[in-house]
């Protein structure tokens, strides 16, 4: 069963990425509020993807457990690495990323992950949906990011490519072959 509802909670007061003061900062390109906000949206979804991936990893049971368990490790590692890359890009652009748990929980577009043991087939669907939701967030902000900062857009391209590959590979576990028409 695929859960596709997004959180609509508002972030705690004072949360979210902010532009930094430029006290003794190096000179160079400085992100606008729009660019900062767009990259912050990506950051919270990547942090949440990492956390939900761990939840899935710890609680998956059933047929093909070991393969899925190991595949989840790959997704978790990638999400963690990508979140670090986005956060460090924000810092390079003189902005302060916000990865605090209350901010992530309040602003992510990923639906809450179910508690308890979950069968491998359902886990495949749940994880695929979360990968696709994260990609949708990145695609949603991409053009605006690209208009202001093609370098940040290049980072997003790399993330999209890898997360879409994960979604394809994970979802293949539950797919049936299509019938050839030839």
Secondary structure, DSSP 4 states (H G I P E B T S, - for coil): ----PPP-PPPPTT-S-EEPP-TTPPPS----HHHHHHHHHHHHHHHHHHHHHHHHHHHEESTTHHHHHHHHHHHHHHHHHHHHHHHHHHHHTTEE----HHHHHHH--SPPPPPS-EEHHHHHHHHHHHHHHHHHHHHHHHHHHHHH-HHHHHHHHHHHHHHHHHHHHHHTTT--PPPP--
